Amino acid sequence: MALLAATVALGALSTTVQAALPGAVRGGAAPLPTDEITPAERARIDTAIARNVDALLQAGRLTAFTPKLAPKSAPLVPLQWPLRLVPGHPEKGARTITNFVDNDPAYPNQLRDYNCGARTYDQANGYNHQGTDITAYPFAWRKMDNEEAIVVAAAPGIIVMKEDGQFDRSCALNMQPWNAVYLRHADGSMTLYGHLKASSLTSKGTG
């Protein structure tokens, strides 16, 4: 089973902060948020998802998906924008995409996003960015603290795993586990919603 046929990793409420010297005046572009899931952490997530999927199948709470039996003309599940502001919020369109998936397997500094651009990143250790980072913007920390932004499912699906209780105030690149929700959709694809505020995940359970 291709558990990660389609992935969306959302940096919905994360940002980076550039330190300034006391009394200094700084300008220029703000640094883009970055994230990294180590190969070991990704393997742990994949294993945990596979285990949960098997348990849900055994319990009859998830339907098996067999690609060979799916009609060739069967459409892929369309995805909607997964980040909203709370109803009545005065800002309009207050969100941005900071990074796309890096489709160039070479590294480092070998970048290719979905549009043959370079709005993505990789690292010298072989990591190529594997998600789409969507950030509440501007004032991401304020929106996080005041719960002004809402992450919603990009398409109808079944929750196969939730992870919560991780530190959510990192200002720079790190390899710590995240708070996330993992959905499987009717076409067998999955979306991953990560970098979420601790204790903010949906109350809905798996299955």
ABEGO torsion letter per residue (X at the ends): XBAAABBBBBBAABBBBBBBBBGBBBBEBBBBBBBBBBAAAAAAAAAAAAAAAAAAAAAGABBBBBAAABBAABBBBBBBBABBBBBGBABBGBBBBABBBBABABOBGBBBBAAGBABBBBBAAGBBBABBBBBBOBGAAAAAAAGABBBBBABBBBBABBBBGBBAABABBBABBBBBBBBBBAAGBBBBBBGBBBGABBABBBX
